[in-house]
Structures are given as C-alpha cells and as structure tokens.
Amino acid sequence: RFCLPLVLTSLHTMATGEEISPALQDSWGDFWLFRFFVNAAGYTSIVVPGFLLIHYLKRRNYLETGRGICFPVIKACVFGSEVKSVHQEDASLPPRVEPTESSTAQQVFKLLFCAAGLQASYLTWGVLQERVMTRTYGATETDPGEKFKDSQFLVFMNRILAFTVAGLYCALRKQPRHGAPMYKYSFASLSNILSSWCQYEALKYISFPTQVLAKASKVIPVMMMGKLVSRKSYEYWEYLTAAFISVGVSMFLLSSAPNRHMSTVTTFSGIVLLAGYIIFDSFTSNWQDALFTYKMSPVQMMFGVNVFSCLFTVGSLLEQGALLESIHFMVRHSEFAAHAMLLSVCSACGQLFIFYTINQFGAAVFTIIMTLRQAFAILLSCLIYGHTVTVVGGLGIAVVFLALFLRVYARSRMKKRSKKLPPGEAPVQKV
C-alpha cells in the first residue's frame, strides 16, 4: 500500500534534483506523475467500456440488424453515414475565399482584424495561463494564500466553452453533411486533453519563455519522426532552419542568469512534461488530418473533439472528487473564477480566429502572425512576471524566430515556384 507513494516521491526528488519544497510539493499525491496516472485511470474507465461496446456492435453487425429509437444515434456514433472524401486536401480546410471584389482597404482591414484578434486572444491566454499556474490566490499580510493545482479542471473549463461555441456556430451556419463515426474523435480528444494538461503542469517546473521556445522548436522532432518513420525527404533549407532553431534553443536554455528564482528554473520534470506535450500534440494533429478525409468543416472537427473532451474530463474529475473541490476554490477566490472564465473565452475565440484567418489569407499569413505572437508572449511574460533573460539567451530567442521566418519565406517561395511550372513539371511535394 505504501510502495507507490514511496516510489513516486523518490522519482520526484530525482527529477528535480532538490529537496521536496513545501511550496511545490505538499504531499506525494501532488506529484505530477501520480496525477497523470490518476487522470489516465479516469479516462480508461470511460474508454474501455466504450471500446467493448463498439466492438460488440460491429461484431453483431448492428448496422444491418439494428432497429428502434436508438438506431440513428448508434449509427452516427459507431458507423457514420458517408464514405470518405476522395480529395483529402479539399476536405481538410474550408474553401479559400478569394478577394475578387474586395478593395485593398477592406483586405487590409480584415488582415488587421485577424492579427489583432489572434494577438489579443492568445497573448491574454498566455499571461493568464502563467498567472493561474504559478501565483497564489487570497494572499494577505498574514496568509501566503493558496495555489490552484488541478490542471485538468482548467482543461475542462476550456473545452466546455469551446464545445458550446462550436455547437452554436454549427447550428447557425450551414455545414457539410457529417459522415465520420463520432467515436473516432475520441482519439484526438484524448491526446488533446493530455497535451493541454502537460502544458499547464509544465509551468510549475519551467518558465513560460522556455515553454514558448519549446513549442516553436516542435518542427525538429516532427522532422525526425518523418525521416525515421515515414522515410520523408526534406529540402536543404528545412535542415538549415531546423539547425538554427536547435542552436537558438540551446543558447537560451544554457545561458545562466544570476539570481534565477524558482519559477525560472528548468527542471527534469518540466522537460519531461514538455516532451509529453509535443508528443501528444503531434498525435492530435496527425489524427485530425486523417479524420479530415471525411467531408467536414474545421468547426465540426472542433465540436466533435470537444464533445469527448468534456466527457473525459468531467468523468475523471467526478471520479476523483476534484470537480467540487475546484468549484469550491472558485467560490473562495472570485479572482480565480474570473481568470478561469477569461482563459476559456480566449481559447475558444482564438480557435475561431484561426479558422477565419486561414480561410481568408491562407496558412502562410497565419503562421507569420502566430510566430510574432510567440515573440510578443515571451516579451510580455518577462515584463509582467520578471523573468530574467541574459544577452546570450536573448540572442538565442532572436535566432529561433529568425529561423521560423526564414522557414515561412522559403516555403512560400517553393509554392510560388511550383505554381509557375507547367502541370507536368510540377515538383513533388516533400513536406
């Protein structure tokens, strides 16, 4: 009975390389690895019965023999209603709106609207994320206050609002006829929950600028996996920019700032959580790409994934008894309630701005805006929360973002060059 707490406590001590601090570690049950397994057990209690039920219905050939009131629901959830689309690229994104009659002023206004919406949504989201996960609530002269610890509740708050927004959008705007079996969204939903949880938890062990740079360098493991698993080939400029990114991240992480306080120290636990975020997030995007072979809009994808995200998170929270505990925390600290709600609003609005920006201006413009957002997020975090960045670390950040901009520029040049070539001489897309 006492072996698991002892092992987890030992792992935590080895992971941080320090004594267990009361500020970070009230008990062995607060160790992130223990909470990860508890959350995973909650998801398993929903996934396993669902898997067995789907397997049973398929084995019974329910699509042929089923009848009754529940038949349409079961058919939509387990079997779907349409075959896959032949053209995956046409189904993966909404049709691009070409500015045929729009004036230049209107296009500039739309671009500024998209850029402002994305920057406001995700910069506010980043600042609030760091505030909620690294600072205390209810602090007074005599009371140090208390930290909010349950990252899964924040994931639930984000997903319930995103589910509501996507549902209203689908109800008010005409969408393609949905044909994918609903249960297939659960895979992307599960990995999306875990990646978001790792992202929140990582802020307890690493600084926010480090987390942003890790996201920016996600292209490196993606290329490595593509080379090893899928045998993909890449252009020389992709290897060059990946090398610049790795050099820039190394310069930032290895630079030592004097008097670094606890919130800016990168620990082993933080690195493991960041790796978990990158792995789960990569699976989410790849699985969503596979799902887009069905005829659906991005908002339908957002709705389907968030349906299961709400189901998994609320089920796990109820099983742990953490839902009421988090609600009581919100009641005790109205400031936290406002931060959690605003965090969810920014996340949901940001997703809608993503769809609109890609629809109006394409992926290249969207990537530039989001790259600028990452740079602004690091600057804001350093100004608001006092993170110290050395000259070498600042140069590392500059190298990373310069490499990202070079990558976007080279990719756009490649696309323009391939469009100018005759149809029979167009190069094969390697990325």
C-alpha angles and dihedrals in degrees: 000000000000097000098083096052090046093051093046092048090050091049090051092051092050092044096055096033089220141088115279104270117214089221091060103025122040094165141346087265089068093061109116095229092056092049090047092056092044091052091045090052089054092052091046091056087061100035098050097054089044092051092049092049093050091047090050094049093049093047090051089049090234092175089068101035105030123112139164140060095312095052098092092048094047091045092053094045099044109021109020125213109252141049120247121277115257093219109057095183092056092052099042096068134026115259110279113250108230114211096234101151101014116112123233090253091055092049091049090049091050091049092050090047092052093045093047092047094050094044094046094046099046099034090053089044092053095048092048092045092057092043094053097045101040107032134066129242127220095021117167135168091275101028121059090205127226135275125231107241109176107093091175091067090056089051089051092050091051094047098046091055093043089050091052094047093047091046092052091046092051090048095049100039126053112253133189116271106274117236110158118108105255095226090067089070089064093074094056089040094055094048090044091054092048093047091050091047091051089049093054094042093049090065088068090064107027137038122261093244089056090052092050092050090049089055091048091053093051088108090074099063089039090057092045092052091046091052097046101036106027098027090231122172122221135200121255092250090057092057089045095052091044089054091050090050093051091048092049094048091047091051091052097045096044095046110104119216120198118248095011107185126219097270093059098050114109109218134186090254090055092051092049091049091049090051089050090051092051093046095047093042092050090052091049094055093045093049091048090052088055091048091052088070082083116075105263141126124241090250090056087052090050090051095047095047093047093050090064093037090059091046094050097044098044091046092051093044092051093048091052094042087235097123095071091041091055092046089052088052089053090050092050093048115038090181090062091049090054092047093049092049093047090047090056093045091052092049094050095043091046091057091052091049089052092056093045095047094049090045093052104034109012135244097294095061090044091052092051092050093048092046089054088048091057091052092048090047091057091048093049093047092052092048097045102036100030101241110174117227121187125217090258090049091050091051089050091054090049091051092051095052093042088055091049092052091047088052093053092046094049092047092051091049090052091052093049091049093050090051092054093054120089114264093255093050099047111129121244113260107244101180 
